Amino acid sequence: MRNYHMVYFSPTNTTQKIVKEIAGNLPEPFKEFDITVQGHDLSFGSEDFVIVGIPVYSGRVPAIARERLSSMSGNKTPAALAATFGNRHYDDALLELKHLLESSGFLVVGAAAFVTEHSVVPRFGKGRPDESDKRVIQQFTASLKNKINIWDADAHMEVKVKGNPEYRKYQSIPIKPHTTSACTKCGLCAGKCPAKAIPPDNPRKTDKQKCVTCVRCIRICPKGARKFYKLESFLAERSLKKLCSEYKQPEIFM
């Protein structure tokens, strides 16, 4: 390997942190590509190594991330995959990501699903990744190191991951952020919205058809002017409580 890269879609920066944690345990410097707001025309060869990270939305790869990742191409390029989920389940997202990369010329050498704080209801997965998670990340990186050191594309064997190849139905989260009177129309949320759901000329509005509830606008607003309605937040927490309360474990596939 001569060139090392990380590519990630990370509206709340949690997936970015996981990918950087993986890369930070490897000896080589990584070139970084953030595809959260816009895609990049990326082409990789057999001497490149790529870490690709995405958050799980409704058990799937986010539609926006899938579109941007589809523009990437590889040529027997070894790739490691990371899916992050908010302590519910990653369902078919890791398998979908694997299929997407393999169809574009990448050879998946390892894949993992890691728990992070739930973006919509942060109390689920709060404090994750914790120290136990970080040890698993280090274990994942150690396994990747071993594969990189003896890498031979012609001897590559398929990595099996969990998931249903028919994929579960992709469903947008029904609750959407609204803007309070604290908004100063600075336009930061509009410029950073992955879905372009906030009009630059009127950042107090939200196009609910485009919004994917990635929560980036809520996290980055300097005035705390973007929020969910309290009743919607309560109902979302209640509906997720049974699925997200139990401590979930990360999973590695090599």
PEVEN-V490165 format. One record per backbone hydrogen bond with DSSP energy under -0.5 kcal/mol. CO is the residue of the C=O (numbers start at 1). NH is the residue of the N-H. Records with the same first field share a line. If there is no record, write none. Layout:
CO->NH / NH
This chain:
3->49
4->31
5->51
6->33
7->53
8->10 / 35
10->13
13->17
14->18
15->19
16->20
17->21
18->22
19->23
20->24
21->25
22->25
23->26
31->6
33->8 / 35
40->42
42->73
45->48
47->2 / 3
48->78
49->5
50->52 / 80
51->7
52->82
53->9
54->84
55->57 / 62
56->58
57->60
59->92
60->57
62->66
63->67
64->68
65->69
66->70
68->71
69->72
73->44
76->78
77->107
78->50
79->109 / 110
80->52
81->112
82->54
83->114
84->56
85->87 / 116
90->93
92->96
93->97
94->98
95->99
96->100
97->101
98->102
99->103
101->104 / 106
102->105
104->74
105->76 / 77
106->108
107->79 / 109
110->81
111->253
112->83
113->251
114->85
121->124
123->125 / 126
124->118
125->128
128->117
130->134
131->135
132->136
133->137
134->138
135->139
136->140
137->141
138->142
139->143
140->144
141->145
142->146
143->147
144->148
145->149
146->150
148->151
152->155
153->156
158->160
163->165
164->167
169->171
178->227
180->183
187->191
188->192
189->193
193->196
197->199 / 207
199->202
202->205
206->208
207->210 / 211
215->219
216->220
217->221
221->224
225->180 / 227
227->178
229->233
230->234
231->235
232->236
233->237
234->238
235->239
236->240
237->241
238->242
240->244
241->245
246->248
251->113
253->111
